Amino acid sequence: MSPAPMYWNPYLETLPQPELEKLQLAKFRRMVKWAYERSPFYGELYRKAGLIPEDIKTMDDIRLVPKVDKALLKTAQEREPFPYGGLLCLPLEKVAEFRQTSGTTGKPIYQADSWQDWEWWSEAWCYILWAQGYRPSDRVFFPFGYNIFVAFWAGHYAAEKLGCEVVPGGVLDTRSRILKIQELKASALMGTPTYLLNMARLAKEEMGLDPAELGIKRITCAGEPGASIPATKNRLQKTWGAKVYDHAGATEIGAWSYECQDQSGGLHVNQAMFLVEIEDMITGEPITEPGQKGKMVITALDRLAQPCIRFDSNDIIQWAGKTCSCGRSFKLIQGGVLGRADDITKVKGVLLSPAAIEEVVRSFDELGDEYQVVVEKINDNDRITLKVELFPEALDQKDAILKNLADRLRLNTNLGYHLEAHEFGSLPRYELKARRFVDLR
């Protein structure tokens, strides 16, 4: 008999932390036992570590359970049954939904979900949308290509579950999507920050439409950290005349955190459905105090067909030192997902995060939405080239803008840059996840 997951419940969002931890421990123990008994991969992993499910008695015991990462999951999927391999905990005929990761870090991971798992996905998204003000009166437009990448699939079904009217804009091109939003008077929108900025630019420059006058009241972002970067969030909100909210999720994990209407500078971790740990990036020791950045290790507490238990996500996060004014007891991570461990690189002896560059570039109104960073080695020295686009009306101020940009970058990142001003519209555009940071060393 399969364990019955606990779905969306507004009371869970206000449970005291001790009660939430009791719930998390009970669910974690259940998931370890489930995977130990049903998954060849997890069963072998735990037996090699000398672990049995009964060893997990306290929250501290959770660290006895071996972590997994993308490389391990990919290897596990090379076995039978195809295509999910030893990760699968249910018979193939119980798999109802196929998704795969975007493959931006190599070979994709195939994700198997039973129908119960897919309901769980949409329930996680119900927390997100309700906290961001979505109600049955909303008409929600989804401007993304419905395909094997999960993207906003679960957001679509959660919006339906909450009673919203859903408008799928999958096969429409950007121009047609804008016209459909205008025609139907949509009130809400979802997308990556990059695509939403490009969408707004096309509306203004090629269609003569002001995105802020299309009637969009709320926007939910995903896929990139931009909506938690203040300068990018401000640019989106100003451009669309709407409140912009962030959330974080991943194909192999689920939708695990969200920003609420109070926008307290962080994301709530959905502790009813996920267990998030933060570890020191060097020592691996747990981080429990606020303000110290570390790597996230996460467990999806209710995912049955293909579990995600102590997954080393490579996401960099930090606990906030406050609770949210909205009244939810779910813990906050300050500033959302701050980047990925494999994106943070040492340049000239200084640790550099691409998000820090984005915060500076997007704070300049004279610069376009797109930019590119190239790090290369020249005569044994590191050089960072930052390519930006200036709006045509700002060209006569180019020298002053680039000087101010260089000063701000040095202040925020402690590094010097070789700056290049490019013709507006000449840098690459992206619809899904943008890849603006290139390390050629």
Disulfide bonds with the S-S distance in Angstrom:
none
